[in-house]
């Protein structure tokens, strides 16, 4: 059943499940909506309209002051972000994305051993892999948060998390720091984030991720001192830093832990990454109190293919993993200043976020396209980039990045 034109339902009218309203419909005070109603482009909701769980918005729906959105309502089009009276319910989702830097726990999956590069200086020590203390494990997590996190830095970086490897009595363990949001009453949203150091067996840690690479520390860095620093944080009970501040180290976030561990082994400091200039990213971070000038050190900061020791994960080949990253790179390229987070993500009744299915499907389709490709020269392989950009044009339309 569809309602068209300038229909004005009268005060007290009841709308049953499944009714769909299109452009030009105006709803006045007192109209009752039930679960399943779909509101599309041009619909105007006036003050005091109350919407129940399950209402779906598509297109340019206008939400003036006084409209109440319940759990379960979500947008799939250009609903005006700044006019939404529940901005405070949306911004914690940006916090959730920031937590993805080091706190998302996922179920384990099959691990494919994709590459191993032992040599005289790096003999195989564990299942044919040349693992040793002080190496850096950088990973890509599955799920919606990894898509949110890629949008925060001022440039695109692959990978979402970083950790330190420590070989103890012949067994490799991974040390990292993570945080998780706990529901409750807090003066600031980020004060609800709790977490600290973790120590996990290497394969258990890798199995929870889509893809992982083991990177040797830079030349001249003492790997044993790097690992010792990470182990010491467990003994100290170091907590997770939800505000991502690098100017103090009482609390740490994941890549801050890795950077300080490397410096303890003799490495040089790395620069902090600037934040994306997209207005919705800035608005969310300001409200959360996360510094705009030092949001994080991206995990890929530690990536150096010349020091790659091992690659493993759920993808069948490294080329497949590279194609997945290239698809996310293309999404980042298209996320210009006029784009909003709501164009890519949906709100759930739990307050969680879910990336739009077509976005995630694009990334996995790119990975599948290169599933049989055994060789890949680098993350910037022009063949992969050209193919993935063509796929994006076919799915999302043409795009030319501003110069």
N, C-alpha and C positions, 0 to 999 in steps of 0.2 A: 504494500500500500504506500502511495507516494502523495505528498501534498506539495503543490506548486504555487507559484505566484505570491500574491500579497495577502494570503490567508492570515487572519488574526484570530487565533483561538480565544474564546471568551474566558473571563475570570472563573476559575474553578473547574475548567475543563480537564478531563482525565485522558492521558494519552497512553495507549496500551503498548506492550512490548512489540518491537519490530517495525514501528512506524518510522518512515524516512522522510526528512524534510529538506527541501532544496532551496535555492536562491530566493531571497526576498521575503521569507517567512519572518513574522515578528511575533514574539511571545510576550505577553503582558503579565503583570503581577498576579500570582495565584495559580498559574497553570501548573499542573502536576505531571511530571515525567516519570515513566517507569523504566526499568532495566531493559536495555536493548535498543532504545531510541537512537537514531543516527541523525546528526545535524551536519549539513554540508554548507558549501560556500554561500556567503551572503546572509546567513541567518543572524538575526539580531535578538539578543536576550536582554530584557530590561531588568531593572532593579528588583530584587527580592525573589526572582525565579529560583527555585531550588531544584537541583539535579541529583538524582539518586545514582547508586552504584551501577556501572555498566554503560553509561551514556558515552557515545563515541562522537568525537568531533573531527570533521575533515574540512579542508579549505579554510577560508578566512572568516571564521566565527568570531564575533565581537563579544567580549565579556566585560560589561561595564561594572562599576563599583556596586557591590551588594550581591552579586551573583555568587552562590555557594557551590563549590565543586566538591563532591564526595570522593571517597576512595573508589577507584575503578574507572573514573573518567579519564580519557586520554586523547591526545591530539595526534593527527597524522598529516597535517598541512600547516599553513601559515597562520596559526592562531597567534595573535599579537602578544608577545612575551611581556612587554612592559605594561600592558593593560590588565594583565591577570592579577586579581587581588590576592592570590595565594602564592606570590613569589617566594615567600618564606618557606613554603613546602617544597618548592622546586630546588632552591639553592643547596639544601643538604645533599642533593644528588651529586652536585659538583664535588662536595666533600667525599662522597662515596667513590667518585672517580679518582680523587687524589689518594684515597686509601689504597687504590689498586697498585700504587707504587710499591707496596710491600706487604699486603695483608690479605690477599684473596686466597682462600683455601679451596682447592678443587679436588675432585676425585681422581685417582690415578688411572692411567690408561696404558696401552701397549707402548713400549719403548723400542724404537728401531735404532740400532747402532749404525749411523750413516757414514762417519769418517773417523779415522784415528791416524795421528801423525807421530808415531814414535821415531826416535832417532838415537844416536849414541848418547846425547846429552839428556834425552828424555825416554828412557826405556819403558816398555809396558809394565805396569804395576798392578792393574786391576782389570780383569776381563779383557785384556789386550789393549787397554787404554793407558796412555802415559800420564797418569794422575800423580800429582805431588802437592804437598802443602803450599799454600799461598797462591794457588791458581784462582782465577775469577770465574764464577759460573754465572753467565747471563742467560736469562730465560724469557720466553714469551708465554704469557698465561692465556688460557681460553676465556671466552665469555665477553659480555658487554663492556665490562670495565676496561678491558684492554683497548677497545675502540674509543672510549671516552678519554683515557689517559693520553692517547697519541695526539690529541688536539691541544693539550695544554702548553707544551714548549713552543718557542718561537720558530722552530724548524722541525722537520720530521726526523724522528729517531726510531729505528726498530728496537724491539725488546722492551719489556716492562719491568724487569726486576734484576737485581744483581746480588751476589753472595760470595762468600769465601770458602774455599775447600781446605780441609785439614785431614791429613792421613794419619790415623792413630792406630798403632799396632797392626798395620797393613790394611785397615779398613778406611775407606774415604767417607767423611762426614761433611755436610754443608752447614755453615753458620750464616744465618741471616737475621734480620730484625723486621717485625711486621706489626701492624695494628689492625684493630677491628672496631667498628662502631657499635656501641652498646646503647640501646634505647634507654632513656631516662630523662630527668629534668636537670639541665645544665645551663649555666649562664651563657656559655658560648657552645655552638654546635660541636666544634672540634674538641671541646673538653670531654665529649663522650667517647672519644677514641681511646681504647686501651690496648696495650700490647707490649711486646718486648722481644728478647733474643730467643732464637730457636736453634736446635741442633738436630739434624735429620740425616739418616743414611743417604748416601749419594743417589742411588737408584730410586728410592722412595721420593726424594725431593724432585728429581727429574720427571718422574712418572706423572706428577700433578700438573705438568705444563705441556704446552703444545710442542715446544722446541727449546733446546738448550745448546749452548756452546761453552766449551771450557777453554779459557784463554790464559796463557802463561803470563806471569807478571813481567813488567818491562825489565830490560837488561839492567843488572846492577841492583835490583830489588831483592832483599833477602826474604824468600818465601816463608821460612820458618818464623820469622818475626811477624810477618803478615798474619799468619794463622794464629800465632800466639796472642796477637792483639784481639782477634775475633773471639778466641776462647776466654780471654780475660773479661770481655763484656758480659759473658754468661755468668761468670763468677760474681761480677759486680751487680748483676741484676739490672742492667741498662734498659731503660724504657724507650718505647717508640715515640718519636717526635711528630705529632700530628700537624704541627705548624711549619715543618720543613725549614727550620732555621739553621743556617750553617755558621752563624756568628757565635753560637754557643754549642757545646758538645756534651752537656749533661744528659740530654736525650738525643737519640739518633734516628734517622730514617735510613732506608736500605742502602742507597748509594753513598750516603755520608759515611756509613760504617765501612764500606769498601774503600772509599777514598782515604779515610784516616788509617785504615789498616795498611794500605799501600805506603802511605807516608811513614808509618812506623817501620816499614821495611826499607825505607830510603828513597821512595818515589817523590816526585814533585807535585805540588797542588795543581788541580785542574780548574778551569774557569766555570762559573755557574752559568746555567743556560737562561736566557731571557724568556719571558712568558709570551704566548701568542697574543697578538693585538686585538683579537676578536672581542667586541664589547661584552658579549655574554660571559666569556671566560673571565674577563676582568671584574665584572659586576659580582659574579659568584665568589671570586677569591677575596675581593675587598670585604664582602659581607662576612666571610668566614674568618678573616683576619690573617690569611696566608700571604706572606710578602710577595709582591709582584716582581721584585727584582731578584729573588733567589728562591724560586719555587722548588727547584730540585736540580740534582745532577743526573741527567738522563743515563739510563743503564748502558746505552750504546756508547757512552763516553769511553768505556773501557774496552770497546771492540777494536781489535787489531788483527786482521786476517793473517798477517805474517806470523803471529804468535798463537794461531789456532791449534789446539792440541786434540780436540775431539768435538764431534757434533752428533747429537742424538735427539730423538723425540718421536712424535706421532706421525710426522710427515714421512712419505716413502723415500724422498731424496732431498738433498740440500736445495736443488733447483726449485722444488716444490715449496720449500720454506721461503726461499727468496721471492717467489711469485706471490705468496701470501703477504709478505712485507711490502712488496711493490703495490699490491692492491690497496693496502692501508695508506701507503704513500700517496696514491692517486686520490683517495678520499680526503687526505689532508690537503692536497693541492687544491681541491675543489671547495674546501671549507674556508671561504674568504670572509672578509669583515662583515658582509651583509648576511651571512649565514647564522643560524641560531641552533643551539643544541637540540631544541625540540624538533628540528627537521630530521634528526638522525636517531633520536631516542624516544621511547614511550615511558610514561609513568605507570607503575603498577600500584595496586591498592595497598601493597605492603610498604610503599615509599621507595621501592627499588626501581632501577631503570633496566630497560631491555632495548638493545639496539634494534632498529627496524630489520625485519627478516631479510629484505632484499639487499641490505648493506652487508650483513654477515655472509649471505649466500654468494655475493660477488667475490669476497675474499677467498672463500673456500673453493669457488669455481676456478679462480686464478691458480690456486695451489694444485687443483686437480688437472688443470691444463698442462702442467709441467711434471706430473707424477711419474712419467716414464723417462724424464730427462735426467741422465746420470751425471752430467757435468754442468757446472755453473762457475763462471770466472770470478764474479764478485756480486755484492749487493746492488751494484749499479750496472749490471749486465744490460746492455742496450736492447738485446733481443727480448728479454723478459719485459723490460719497460715498454717497448713498442707494442707487444702483444697485449699486455694488461691495459694499456691506455685505449687500445682498440676495443677491448671488451667493455670498458667503461663507457665509451661513446655509444656502443650498441645498447647498453642497459639504461644509461642515465642521460644520454644525449651529448651533443658536442660541448666542448669547454676549452676556452683559451684563457690561460692565467694572465692577469693584468701584468703589464711590464713596469 
